[in-house]
Structures are given as structure tokens and as C-alpha cells.
Amino acid sequence: MYEVLGSGFEVFSVGKKKLVRSVPTELNKDHNEILELAQAQGYVTVEEVERRLSWTSGRAIDALDTLLDEGLAMIDDGHRDGKRRYWFPCVSPISSSIGVDS
């Protein structure tokens, strides 16, 4: 079924979702854990990653920077609490509610 995507694409699972990877970078366990964490709200903060995954700030920022560089995340610096949010449209609850992943 997914062969129609052609070469250079890969379907992989994050939690209960199936995602299509079209970037050459191989995601590691850290990246996948962040994507799973982001499924609840569609975004994460560095502080949330540190707290929920028991990571150091450096580890969280490094993994988030890679996800940004690969185009899987977007930055939102406009929240009233001043905390940077890393949005993941590929796992956002909004995309699930409109049937994108079905």
C-alpha cells in the first residue's frame, strides 16, 4: 500500500500513529520519544521534555534542534508565558481529529 510513495520515503510508527519520513536523517530514540510526548498537545517545551523524560536541558535542546533542522517541528515564541513551544504538525491532535492519519 505504501509503495506508491516511491523511494526515499519510509512509513514508521510513533505511538499509535503512522508517519511518513521523507527526510534523509535517521531519527533516533530521543527524537521518537519527543514525537510521542508531543502527541498529547501537538507541542512540547524544553522544560516539559526535561521533566517528563528526565533529560538534561542539553539533551532536550539537541534533540529538538535536530527535529527543527529536519522540518518536523516549528517554533512558537508568542505564548503569553514566554516559553518557547515546539509544534509538531505531524502528530498534532488537530490532524487526528480531521482524519489525516486514517
Gaussian input, Z-matrix of N, CA and C with variables (Angstrom, degrees):
# hf/3-21g

backbone

0 1
 N
 C     1     B1
 C     2     B2     1     A1
 N     3     B3     2     A2     1     D1
 C     4     B4     3     A3     2     D2
 C     5     B5     4     A4     3     D3
 N     6     B6     5     A5     4     D4
 C     7     B7     6     A6     5     D5
 C     8     B8     7     A7     6     D6
 N     9     B9     8     A8     7     D7
 C    10    B10     9     A9     8     D8
 C    11    B11    10    A10     9     D9
 N    12    B12    11    A11    10    D10
 C    13    B13    12    A12    11    D11
 C    14    B14    13    A13    12    D12
 N    15    B15    14    A14    13    D13
 C    16    B16    15    A15    14    D14
 C    17    B17    16    A16    15    D15
 N    18    B18    17    A17    16    D16
 C    19    B19    18    A18    17    D17
 C    20    B20    19    A19    18    D18
 N    21    B21    20    A20    19    D19
 C    22    B22    21    A21    20    D20
 C    23    B23    22    A22    21    D21
 N    24    B24    23    A23    22    D22
 C    25    B25    24    A24    23    D23
 C    26    B26    25    A25    24    D24
 N    27    B27    26    A26    25    D25
 C    28    B28    27    A27    26    D26
 C    29    B29    28    A28    27    D27
 N    30    B30    29    A29    28    D28
 C    31    B31    30    A30    29    D29
 C    32    B32    31    A31    30    D30
 N    33    B33    32    A32    31    D31
 C    34    B34    33    A33    32    D32
 C    35    B35    34    A34    33    D33
 N    36    B36    35    A35    34    D34
 C    37    B37    36    A36    35    D35
 C    38    B38    37    A37    36    D36
 N    39    B39    38    A38    37    D37
 C    40    B40    39    A39    38    D38
 C    41    B41    40    A40    39    D39
 N    42    B42    41    A41    40    D40
 C    43    B43    42    A42    41    D41
 C    44    B44    43    A43    42    D42
 N    45    B45    44    A44    43    D43
 C    46    B46    45    A45    44    D44
 C    47    B47    46    A46    45    D45
 N    48    B48    47    A47    46    D46
 C    49    B49    48    A48    47    D47
 C    50    B50    49    A49    48    D48
 N    51    B51    50    A50    49    D49
 C    52    B52    51    A51    50    D50
 C    53    B53    52    A52    51    D51
 N    54    B54    53    A53    52    D52
 C    55    B55    54    A54    53    D53
 C    56    B56    55    A55    54    D54
 N    57    B57    56    A56    55    D55
 C    58    B58    57    A57    56    D56
 C    59    B59    58    A58    57    D57
 N    60    B60    59    A59    58    D58
 C    61    B61    60    A60    59    D59
 C    62    B62    61    A61    60    D60
 N    63    B63    62    A62    61    D61
 C    64    B64    63    A63    62    D62
 C    65    B65    64    A64    63    D63
 N    66    B66    65    A65    64    D64
 C    67    B67    66    A66    65    D65
 C    68    B68    67    A67    66    D66
 N    69    B69    68    A68    67    D67
 C    70    B70    69    A69    68    D68
 C    71    B71    70    A70    69    D69
 N    72    B72    71    A71    70    D70
 C    73    B73    72    A72    71    D71
 C    74    B74    73    A73    72    D72
 N    75    B75    74    A74    73    D73
 C    76    B76    75    A75    74    D74
 C    77    B77    76    A76    75    D75
 N    78    B78    77    A77    76    D76
 C    79    B79    78    A78    77    D77
 C    80    B80    79    A79    78    D78
 N    81    B81    80    A80    79    D79
 C    82    B82    81    A81    80    D80
 C    83    B83    82    A82    81    D81
 N    84    B84    83    A83    82    D82
 C    85    B85    84    A84    83    D83
 C    86    B86    85    A85    84    D84
 N    87    B87    86    A86    85    D85
 C    88    B88    87    A87    86    D86
 C    89    B89    88    A88    87    D87
 N    90    B90    89    A89    88    D88
 C    91    B91    90    A90    89    D89
 C    92    B92    91    A91    90    D90
 N    93    B93    92    A92    91    D91
 C    94    B94    93    A93    92    D92
 C    95    B95    94    A94    93    D93
 N    96    B96    95    A95    94    D94
 C    97    B97    96    A96    95    D95
 C    98    B98    97    A97    96    D96
 N    99    B99    98    A98    97    D97
 C   100   B100    99    A99    98    D98
 C   101   B101   100   A100    99    D99
 N   102   B102   101   A101   100   D100
 C   103   B103   102   A102   101   D101
 C   104   B104   103   A103   102   D102
 N   105   B105   104   A104   103   D103
 C   106   B106   105   A105   104   D104
 C   107   B107   106   A106   105   D105
 N   108   B108   107   A107   106   D106
 C   109   B109   108   A108   107   D107
 C   110   B110   109   A109   108   D108
 N   111   B111   110   A110   109   D109
 C   112   B112   111   A111   110   D110
 C   113   B113   112   A112   111   D111
 N   114   B114   113   A113   112   D112
 C   115   B115   114   A114   113   D113
 C   116   B116   115   A115   114   D114
 N   117   B117   116   A116   115   D115
 C   118   B118   117   A117   116   D116
 C   119   B119   118   A118   117   D117
 N   120   B120   119   A119   118   D118
 C   121   B121   120   A120   119   D119
 C   122   B122   121   A121   120   D120
 N   123   B123   122   A122   121   D121
 C   124   B124   123   A123   122   D122
 C   125   B125   124   A124   123   D123
 N   126   B126   125   A125   124   D124
 C   127   B127   126   A126   125   D125
 C   128   B128   127   A127   126   D126
 N   129   B129   128   A128   127   D127
 C   130   B130   129   A129   128   D128
 C   131   B131   130   A130   129   D129
 N   132   B132   131   A131   130   D130
 C   133   B133   132   A132   131   D131
 C   134   B134   133   A133   132   D132
 N   135   B135   134   A134   133   D133
 C   136   B136   135   A135   134   D134
 C   137   B137   136   A136   135   D135
 N   138   B138   137   A137   136   D136
 C   139   B139   138   A138   137   D137
 C   140   B140   139   A139   138   D138
 N   141   B141   140   A140   139   D139
 C   142   B142   141   A141   140   D140
 C   143   B143   142   A142   141   D141
 N   144   B144   143   A143   142   D142
 C   145   B145   144   A144   143   D143
 C   146   B146   145   A145   144   D144
 N   147   B147   146   A146   145   D145
 C   148   B148   147   A147   146   D146
 C   149   B149   148   A148   147   D147
 N   150   B150   149   A149   148   D148
 C   151   B151   150   A150   149   D149
 C   152   B152   151   A151   150   D150
 N   153   B153   152   A152   151   D151
 C   154   B154   153   A153   152   D152
 C   155   B155   154   A154   153   D153
 N   156   B156   155   A155   154   D154
 C   157   B157   156   A156   155   D155
 C   158   B158   157   A157   156   D156
 N   159   B159   158   A158   157   D157
 C   160   B160   159   A159   158   D158
 C   161   B161   160   A160   159   D159
 N   162   B162   161   A161   160   D160
 C   163   B163   162   A162   161   D161
 C   164   B164   163   A163   162   D162
 N   165   B165   164   A164   163   D163
 C   166   B166   165   A165   164   D164
 C   167   B167   166   A166   165   D165
 N   168   B168   167   A167   166   D166
 C   169   B169   168   A168   167   D167
 C   170   B170   169   A169   168   D168
 N   171   B171   170   A170   169   D169
 C   172   B172   171   A171   170   D170
 C   173   B173   172   A172   171   D171
 N   174   B174   173   A173   172   D172
 C   175   B175   174   A174   173   D173
 C   176   B176   175   A175   174   D174
 N   177   B177   176   A176   175   D175
 C   178   B178   177   A177   176   D176
 C   179   B179   178   A178   177   D177
 N   180   B180   179   A179   178   D178
 C   181   B181   180   A180   179   D179
 C   182   B182   181   A181   180   D180
 N   183   B183   182   A182   181   D181
 C   184   B184   183   A183   182   D182
 C   185   B185   184   A184   183   D183
 N   186   B186   185   A185   184   D184
 C   187   B187   186   A186   185   D185
 C   188   B188   187   A187   186   D186
 N   189   B189   188   A188   187   D187
 C   190   B190   189   A189   188   D188
 C   191   B191   190   A190   189   D189
 N   192   B192   191   A191   190   D190
 C   193   B193   192   A192   191   D191
 C   194   B194   193   A193   192   D192
 N   195   B195   194   A194   193   D193
 C   196   B196   195   A195   194   D194
 C   197   B197   196   A196   195   D195
 N   198   B198   197   A197   196   D196
 C   199   B199   198   A198   197   D197
 C   200   B200   199   A199   198   D198
 N   201   B201   200   A200   199   D199
 C   202   B202   201   A201   200   D200
 C   203   B203   202   A202   201   D201
 N   204   B204   203   A203   202   D202
 C   205   B205   204   A204   203   D203
 C   206   B206   205   A205   204   D204
 N   207   B207   206   A206   205   D205
 C   208   B208   207   A207   206   D206
 C   209   B209   208   A208   207   D207
 N   210   B210   209   A209   208   D208
 C   211   B211   210   A210   209   D209
 C   212   B212   211   A211   210   D210
 N   213   B213   212   A212   211   D211
 C   214   B214   213   A213   212   D212
 C   215   B215   214   A214   213   D213
 N   216   B216   215   A215   214   D214
 C   217   B217   216   A216   215   D215
 C   218   B218   217   A217   216   D216
 N   219   B219   218   A218   217   D217
 C   220   B220   219   A219   218   D218
 C   221   B221   220   A220   219   D219
 N   222   B222   221   A221   220   D220
 C   223   B223   222   A222   221   D221
 C   224   B224   223   A223   222   D222
 N   225   B225   224   A224   223   D223
 C   226   B226   225   A225   224   D224
 C   227   B227   226   A226   225   D225
 N   228   B228   227   A227   226   D226
 C   229   B229   228   A228   227   D227
 C   230   B230   229   A229   228   D228
 N   231   B231   230   A230   229   D229
 C   232   B232   231   A231   230   D230
 C   233   B233   232   A232   231   D231
 N   234   B234   233   A233   232   D232
 C   235   B235   234   A234   233   D233
 C   236   B236   235   A235   234   D234
 N   237   B237   236   A236   235   D235
 C   238   B238   237   A237   236   D236
 C   239   B239   238   A238   237   D237
 N   240   B240   239   A239   238   D238
 C   241   B241   240   A240   239   D239
 C   242   B242   241   A241   240   D240
 N   243   B243   242   A242   241   D241
 C   244   B244   243   A243   242   D242
 C   245   B245   244   A244   243   D243
 N   246   B246   245   A245   244   D244
 C   247   B247   246   A246   245   D245
 C   248   B248   247   A247   246   D246
 N   249   B249   248   A248   247   D247
 C   250   B250   249   A249   248   D248
 C   251   B251   250   A250   249   D249
 N   252   B252   251   A251   250   D250
 C   253   B253   252   A252   251   D251
 C   254   B254   253   A253   252   D252
 N   255   B255   254   A254   253   D253
 C   256   B256   255   A255   254   D254
 C   257   B257   256   A256   255   D255
 N   258   B258   257   A257   256   D256
 C   259   B259   258   A258   257   D257
 C   260   B260   259   A259   258   D258
 N   261   B261   260   A260   259   D259
 C   262   B262   261   A261   260   D260
 C   263   B263   262   A262   261   D261
 N   264   B264   263   A263   262   D262
 C   265   B265   264   A264   263   D263
 C   266   B266   265   A265   264   D264
 N   267   B267   266   A266   265   D265
 C   268   B268   267   A267   266   D266
 C   269   B269   268   A268   267   D267
 N   270   B270   269   A269   268   D268
 C   271   B271   270   A270   269   D269
 C   272   B272   271   A271   270   D270
 N   273   B273   272   A272   271   D271
 C   274   B274   273   A273   272   D272
 C   275   B275   274   A274   273   D273
 N   276   B276   275   A275   274   D274
 C   277   B277   276   A276   275   D275
 C   278   B278   277   A277   276   D276
 N   279   B279   278   A278   277   D277
 C   280   B280   279   A279   278   D278
 C   281   B281   280   A280   279   D279
 N   282   B282   281   A281   280   D280
 C   283   B283   282   A282   281   D281
 C   284   B284   283   A283   282   D282
 N   285   B285   284   A284   283   D283
 C   286   B286   285   A285   284   D284
 C   287   B287   286   A286   285   D285
 N   288   B288   287   A287   286   D286
 C   289   B289   288   A288   287   D287
 C   290   B290   289   A289   288   D288
 N   291   B291   290   A290   289   D289
 C   292   B292   291   A291   290   D290
 C   293   B293   292   A292   291   D291
 N   294   B294   293   A293   292   D292
 C   295   B295   294   A294   293   D293
 C   296   B296   295   A295   294   D294
 N   297   B297   296   A296   295   D295
 C   298   B298   297   A297   296   D296
 C   299   B299   298   A298   297   D297
 N   300   B300   299   A299   298   D298
 C   301   B301   300   A300   299   D299
 C   302   B302   301   A301   300   D300
 N   303   B303   302   A302   301   D301
 C   304   B304   303   A303   302   D302
 C   305   B305   304   A304   303   D303

   B1=1.4417
   B2=1.5235
   B3=1.3283
   B4=1.4562
   B5=1.5235
   B6=1.3163
   B7=1.4559
   B8=1.5230
   B9=1.3151
   B10=1.4549
   B11=1.5337
   B12=1.3206
   B13=1.4592
   B14=1.5209
   B15=1.3030
   B16=1.4573
   B17=1.5148
   B18=1.3314
   B19=1.4607
   B20=1.5202
   B21=1.3091
   B22=1.4539
   B23=1.5134
   B24=1.3221
   B25=1.4540
   B26=1.5194
   B27=1.3249
   B28=1.4580
   B29=1.5191
   B30=1.3040
   B31=1.4551
   B32=1.5222
   B33=1.3557
   B34=1.4596
   B35=1.5177
   B36=1.3168
   B37=1.4615
   B38=1.5094
   B39=1.3332
   B40=1.4578
   B41=1.5188
   B42=1.3124
   B43=1.4561
   B44=1.5189
   B45=1.3299
   B46=1.4655
   B47=1.5235
   B48=1.3221
   B49=1.4634
   B50=1.5132
   B51=1.3053
   B52=1.4616
   B53=1.5173
   B54=1.3220
   B55=1.4558
   B56=1.5142
   B57=1.3201
   B58=1.4573
   B59=1.5178
   B60=1.3270
   B61=1.4603
   B62=1.5228
   B63=1.3281
   B64=1.4628
   B65=1.5172
   B66=1.3152
   B67=1.4547
   B68=1.5236
   B69=1.3208
   B70=1.4592
   B71=1.5247
   B72=1.3239
   B73=1.4544
   B74=1.5204
   B75=1.3049
   B76=1.4579
   B77=1.5192
   B78=1.3183
   B79=1.4517
   B80=1.5203
   B81=1.3322
   B82=1.4596
   B83=1.5295
   B84=1.3063
   B85=1.4642
   B86=1.5275
   B87=1.3255
   B88=1.4628
   B89=1.5244
   B90=1.3245
   B91=1.4622
   B92=1.5259
   B93=1.3221
   B94=1.4637
   B95=1.5254
   B96=1.3332
   B97=1.4656
   B98=1.5200
   B99=1.3254
   B100=1.4649
   B101=1.5279
   B102=1.3290
   B103=1.4634
   B104=1.5288
   B105=1.3197
   B106=1.4677
   B107=1.5171
   B108=1.3270
   B109=1.4583
   B110=1.5265
   B111=1.3142
   B112=1.4701
   B113=1.5248
   B114=1.3171
   B115=1.4667
   B116=1.5231
   B117=1.3160
   B118=1.4635
   B119=1.5265
   B120=1.3473
   B121=1.4617
   B122=1.5217
   B123=1.3259
   B124=1.4603
   B125=1.5145
   B126=1.3296
   B127=1.4602
   B128=1.5210
   B129=1.3408
   B130=1.4626
   B131=1.5185
   B132=1.3191
   B133=1.4609
   B134=1.5245
   B135=1.3183
   B136=1.4670
   B137=1.5251
   B138=1.3375
   B139=1.4618
   B140=1.5284
   B141=1.3217
   B142=1.4634
   B143=1.5294
   B144=1.3311
   B145=1.4703
   B146=1.5297
   B147=1.3329
   B148=1.4706
   B149=1.5268
   B150=1.3260
   B151=1.4637
   B152=1.5301
   B153=1.3194
   B154=1.4685
   B155=1.5240
   B156=1.3399
   B157=1.4614
   B158=1.5281
   B159=1.3358
   B160=1.4746
   B161=1.5240
   B162=1.3375
   B163=1.4567
   B164=1.5179
   B165=1.3316
   B166=1.4595
   B167=1.5261
   B168=1.3150
   B169=1.4619
   B170=1.5229
   B171=1.3290
   B172=1.4618
   B173=1.5180
   B174=1.3222
   B175=1.4700
   B176=1.5315
   B177=1.3362
   B178=1.4658
   B179=1.5243
   B180=1.3216
   B181=1.4664
   B182=1.5218
   B183=1.3166
   B184=1.4668
   B185=1.5307
   B186=1.3240
   B187=1.4686
   B188=1.5253
   B189=1.3283
   B190=1.4636
   B191=1.5257
   B192=1.3257
   B193=1.4698
   B194=1.5257
   B195=1.3281
   B196=1.4656
   B197=1.5220
   B198=1.3265
   B199=1.4654
   B200=1.5268
   B201=1.3277
   B202=1.4727
   B203=1.5199
   B204=1.3256
   B205=1.4702
   B206=1.5260
   B207=1.3262
   B208=1.4599
   B209=1.5253
   B210=1.3239
   B211=1.4564
   B212=1.5161
   B213=1.3214
   B214=1.4631
   B215=1.5215
   B216=1.3291
   B217=1.4582
   B218=1.5215
   B219=1.3282
   B220=1.4616
   B221=1.5268
   B222=1.3197
   B223=1.4646
   B224=1.5191
   B225=1.3409
   B226=1.4629
   B227=1.5241
   B228=1.3250
   B229=1.4635
   B230=1.5243
   B231=1.3231
   B232=1.4542
   B233=1.5129
   B234=1.3181
   B235=1.4633
   B236=1.5205
   B237=1.3284
   B238=1.4727
   B239=1.5259
   B240=1.3408
   B241=1.4674
   B242=1.5287
   B243=1.3370
   B244=1.4580
   B245=1.5153
   B246=1.3285
   B247=1.4675
   B248=1.5213
   B249=1.3209
   B250=1.4665
   B251=1.5247
   B252=1.3126
   B253=1.4586
   B254=1.5222
   B255=1.3160
   B256=1.4612
   B257=1.5257
   B258=1.3238
   B259=1.4650
   B260=1.5199
   B261=1.3262
   B262=1.4623
   B263=1.5289
   B264=1.3415
   B265=1.4654
   B266=1.5275
   B267=1.3240
   B268=1.4691
   B269=1.5208
   B270=1.3304
   B271=1.4674
   B272=1.5231
   B273=1.3074
   B274=1.4571
   B275=1.5199
   B276=1.3515
   B277=1.4641
   B278=1.5302
   B279=1.3140
   B280=1.4639
   B281=1.5199
   B282=1.3407
   B283=1.4659
   B284=1.5224
   B285=1.3249
   B286=1.4661
   B287=1.5212
   B288=1.3345
   B289=1.4582
   B290=1.5230
   B291=1.3340
   B292=1.4649
   B293=1.5208
   B294=1.3363
   B295=1.4627
   B296=1.5099
   B297=1.3172
   B298=1.4575
   B299=1.5151
   B300=1.3380
   B301=1.4612
   B302=1.5229
   B303=1.3033
   B304=1.4690
   B305=1.5062
   A1=111.42
   A2=118.23
   A3=121.01
   A4=112.85
   A5=117.30
   A6=120.61
   A7=111.28
   A8=117.06
   A9=121.39
   A10=111.38
   A11=117.18
   A12=120.70
   A13=111.90
   A14=117.33
   A15=120.72
   A16=112.29
   A17=114.92
   A18=119.29
   A19=109.87
   A20=115.05
   A21=120.67
   A22=113.36
   A23=117.45
   A24=121.51
   A25=109.16
   A26=114.87
   A27=119.99
   A28=108.32
   A29=117.89
   A30=122.80
   A31=107.02
   A32=116.22
   A33=120.31
   A34=109.07
   A35=116.28
   A36=121.81
   A37=110.86
   A38=114.89
   A39=123.22
   A40=105.03
   A41=116.00
   A42=118.97
   A43=108.96
   A44=115.89
   A45=120.79
   A46=112.34
   A47=117.07
   A48=120.75
   A49=111.43
   A50=115.46
   A51=122.10
   A52=106.76
   A53=116.21
   A54=122.20
   A55=109.30
   A56=115.36
   A57=121.23
   A58=107.56
   A59=116.07
   A60=121.67
   A61=107.13
   A62=114.62
   A63=119.30
   A64=110.87
   A65=115.66
   A66=121.07
   A67=108.56
   A68=117.75
   A69=119.69
   A70=114.85
   A71=118.60
   A72=120.77
   A73=110.21
   A74=115.41
   A75=119.67
   A76=108.43
   A77=116.52
   A78=120.44
   A79=109.19
   A80=115.30
   A81=119.25
   A82=110.58
   A83=116.07
   A84=122.06
   A85=111.35
   A86=117.93
   A87=120.96
   A88=111.06
   A89=116.45
   A90=120.28
   A91=110.57
   A92=116.39
   A93=120.40
   A94=111.87
   A95=117.59
   A96=120.42
   A97=110.69
   A98=117.29
   A99=120.36
   A100=110.21
   A101=117.54
   A102=120.34
   A103=111.02
   A104=117.58
   A105=120.44
   A106=110.93
   A107=116.94
   A108=121.72
   A109=110.90
   A110=117.26
   A111=122.23
   A112=112.69
   A113=118.80
   A114=120.63
   A115=113.04
   A116=118.14
   A117=121.10
   A118=112.37
   A119=116.89
   A120=120.52
   A121=113.36
   A122=116.05
   A123=119.77
   A124=112.97
   A125=116.82
   A126=121.63
   A127=109.87
   A128=115.20
   A129=122.38
   A130=108.17
   A131=115.94
   A132=122.40
   A133=107.21
   A134=116.36
   A135=120.01
   A136=109.39
   A137=116.06
   A138=120.46
   A139=111.78
   A140=116.55
   A141=119.99
   A142=111.24
   A143=116.54
   A144=120.44
   A145=109.62
   A146=116.91
   A147=120.59
   A148=110.83
   A149=115.94
   A150=121.32
   A151=112.28
   A152=117.49
   A153=121.22
   A154=112.90
   A155=117.41
   A156=120.13
   A157=112.60
   A158=116.67
   A159=122.71
   A160=111.45
   A161=115.87
   A162=122.23
   A163=110.25
   A164=115.76
   A165=120.96
   A166=108.28
   A167=115.71
   A168=120.66
   A169=110.91
   A170=116.91
   A171=121.19
   A172=112.66
   A173=116.33
   A174=120.20
   A175=110.42
   A176=116.23
   A177=120.68
   A178=110.99
   A179=116.65
   A180=121.09
   A181=110.83
   A182=117.68
   A183=121.25
   A184=110.87
   A185=116.56
   A186=120.39
   A187=111.10
   A188=117.20
   A189=120.56
   A190=111.31
   A191=117.15
   A192=120.33
   A193=111.49
   A194=117.01
   A195=120.14
   A196=110.40
   A197=117.17
   A198=120.64
   A199=111.26
   A200=116.63
   A201=120.69
   A202=110.68
   A203=115.90
   A204=121.11
   A205=111.66
   A206=117.07
   A207=121.55
   A208=112.75
   A209=116.76
   A210=120.14
   A211=115.00
   A212=117.52
   A213=120.47
   A214=112.37
   A215=116.84
   A216=121.24
   A217=110.07
   A218=114.49
   A219=121.95
   A220=107.56
   A221=116.56
   A222=121.58
   A223=110.30
   A224=115.27
   A225=122.59
   A226=107.12
   A227=116.14
   A228=121.28
   A229=111.85
   A230=118.24
   A231=120.97
   A232=116.61
   A233=118.57
   A234=119.62
   A235=110.08
   A236=115.91
   A237=120.36
   A238=113.53
   A239=118.14
   A240=119.11
   A241=112.09
   A242=116.76
   A243=121.06
   A244=114.92
   A245=117.30
   A246=120.06
   A247=110.18
   A248=115.90
   A249=121.84
   A250=109.12
   A251=114.57
   A252=120.64
   A253=109.15
   A254=114.56
   A255=122.21
   A256=106.18
   A257=115.65
   A258=121.65
   A259=110.35
   A260=115.47
   A261=122.77
   A262=108.58
   A263=117.23
   A264=119.63
   A265=113.04
   A266=117.44
   A267=120.60
   A268=112.77
   A269=119.09
   A270=121.12
   A271=112.35
   A272=117.47
   A273=122.02
   A274=111.46
   A275=117.22
   A276=119.76
   A277=111.67
   A278=117.53
   A279=121.05
   A280=110.05
   A281=117.34
   A282=119.51
   A283=110.83
   A284=117.59
   A285=120.62
   A286=111.14
   A287=116.68
   A288=119.49
   A289=112.63
   A290=117.51
   A291=118.89
   A292=111.82
   A293=116.19
   A294=120.11
   A295=115.26
   A296=118.14
   A297=120.82
   A298=111.35
   A299=117.23
   A300=119.51
   A301=113.19
   A302=118.63
   A303=118.72
   A304=112.18
   D1=-41.60
   D2=-177.13
   D3=-85.89
   D4=-4.87
   D5=-179.31
   D6=-60.76
   D7=-24.36
   D8=-179.16
   D9=-61.23
   D10=-20.19
   D11=179.38
   D12=-68.37
   D13=-26.11
   D14=179.29
   D15=85.59
   D16=-176.85
   D17=-178.14
   D18=-74.70
   D19=155.75
   D20=-179.33
   D21=89.91
   D22=-4.05
   D23=178.18
   D24=-118.92
   D25=148.29
   D26=179.46
   D27=-142.50
   D28=137.69
   D29=175.03
   D30=-98.14
   D31=128.70
   D32=178.75
   D33=-138.61
   D34=160.65
   D35=-177.13
   D36=-102.86
   D37=139.40
   D38=170.51
   D39=-130.41
   D40=109.14
   D41=-173.75
   D42=63.03
   D43=-126.39
   D44=-178.84
   D45=-95.57
   D46=-0.54
   D47=-177.48
   D48=-97.79
   D49=152.39
   D50=171.22
   D51=-108.32
   D52=130.58
   D53=179.88
   D54=-120.20
   D55=156.39
   D56=176.54
   D57=-107.20
   D58=124.41
   D59=177.78
   D60=-99.15
   D61=123.48
   D62=178.68
   D63=-123.47
   D64=14.46
   D65=179.99
   D66=-107.82
   D67=147.99
   D68=-175.88
   D69=-72.78
   D70=-20.08
   D71=-178.50
   D72=-72.29
   D73=135.27
   D74=177.26
   D75=-85.62
   D76=125.73
   D77=179.21
   D78=-78.69
   D79=140.23
   D80=-179.92
   D81=-102.56
   D82=-174.62
   D83=-177.45
   D84=-59.11
   D85=-39.43
   D86=179.16
   D87=-60.89
   D88=-46.09
   D89=-179.41
   D90=-62.42
   D91=-43.79
   D92=179.88
   D93=-64.39
   D94=-36.52
   D95=178.36
   D96=-65.31
   D97=-39.33
   D98=177.42
   D99=-65.48
   D100=-43.53
   D101=178.56
   D102=-60.90
   D103=-39.45
   D104=176.91
   D105=-64.70
   D106=-43.37
   D107=179.38
   D108=-62.10
   D109=-37.69
   D110=-177.50
   D111=-71.17
   D112=-15.99
   D113=-177.47
   D114=-59.91
   D115=-31.76
   D116=-175.97
   D117=-64.76
   D118=-44.46
   D119=-174.59
   D120=-119.12
   D121=-12.85
   D122=-175.37
   D123=91.59
   D124=-6.27
   D125=-179.90
   D126=-149.39
   D127=166.60
   D128=171.03
   D129=-139.21
   D130=162.94
   D131=169.33
   D132=-115.25
   D133=161.34
   D134=177.30
   D135=-58.41
   D136=-43.45
   D137=-178.80
   D138=-61.53
   D139=-39.46
   D140=179.06
   D141=-66.36
   D142=-41.80
   D143=178.09
   D144=-62.29
   D145=-44.69
   D146=178.79
   D147=-58.48
   D148=-48.28
   D149=-175.54
   D150=-70.27
   D151=-50.17
   D152=-173.04
   D153=-74.78
   D154=-30.37
   D155=-177.93
   D156=-106.23
   D157=0.18
   D158=-179.01
   D159=56.39
   D160=46.21
   D161=-179.88
   D162=-104.81
   D163=160.26
   D164=170.76
   D165=-76.77
   D166=162.23
   D167=177.68
   D168=-60.44
   D169=-41.86
   D170=-179.36
   D171=-61.32
   D172=-41.88
   D173=179.86
   D174=-65.49
   D175=-43.44
   D176=179.97
   D177=-63.13
   D178=-47.60
   D179=-178.10
   D180=-64.91
   D181=-40.59
   D182=179.40
   D183=-60.50
   D184=-47.45
   D185=-179.80
   D186=-66.01
   D187=-41.87
   D188=179.43
   D189=-65.86
   D190=-38.78
   D191=177.20
   D192=-61.11
   D193=-40.42
   D194=177.59
   D195=-63.19
   D196=-43.66
   D197=179.35
   D198=-63.87
   D199=-35.25
   D200=174.72
   D201=-66.01
   D202=-48.57
   D203=-178.64
   D204=-58.67
   D205=-33.00
   D206=-178.01
   D207=-87.60
   D208=0.87
   D209=176.30
   D210=79.77
   D211=14.55
   D212=179.66
   D213=-89.40
   D214=-16.88
   D215=-177.88
   D216=-127.50
   D217=156.47
   D218=174.34
   D219=-128.62
   D220=147.41
   D221=-179.22
   D222=-94.73
   D223=139.30
   D224=172.83
   D225=-127.07
   D226=108.84
   D227=178.05
   D228=-102.04
   D229=11.40
   D230=-173.00
   D231=-98.80
   D232=10.73
   D233=-178.24
   D234=-75.96
   D235=146.54
   D236=-175.59
   D237=-64.48
   D238=-22.48
   D239=178.78
   D240=-81.31
   D241=-5.75
   D242=176.89
   D243=80.67
   D244=-1.32
   D245=-179.81
   D246=-85.70
   D247=132.29
   D248=176.98
   D249=-68.10
   D250=132.73
   D251=175.90
   D252=-111.14
   D253=139.04
   D254=176.43
   D255=-107.03
   D256=107.72
   D257=-178.17
   D258=-89.96
   D259=142.14
   D260=179.96
   D261=-125.46
   D262=88.97
   D263=-179.19
   D264=-56.91
   D265=-28.30
   D266=-177.67
   D267=-67.99
   D268=-20.38
   D269=179.60
   D270=-124.85
   D271=10.51
   D272=-177.97
   D273=-61.25
   D274=139.91
   D275=176.21
   D276=-59.88
   D277=-26.04
   D278=179.45
   D279=-64.68
   D280=-42.52
   D281=179.58
   D282=-65.55
   D283=-30.89
   D284=178.43
   D285=-69.86
   D286=-37.14
   D287=-175.74
   D288=-71.67
   D289=-18.87
   D290=178.73
   D291=-102.66
   D292=8.15
   D293=172.84
   D294=80.70
   D295=20.95
   D296=-179.81
   D297=-63.66
   D298=-35.69
   D299=-174.27
   D300=-95.72
   D301=12.09
   D302=-179.07
   D303=-102.19

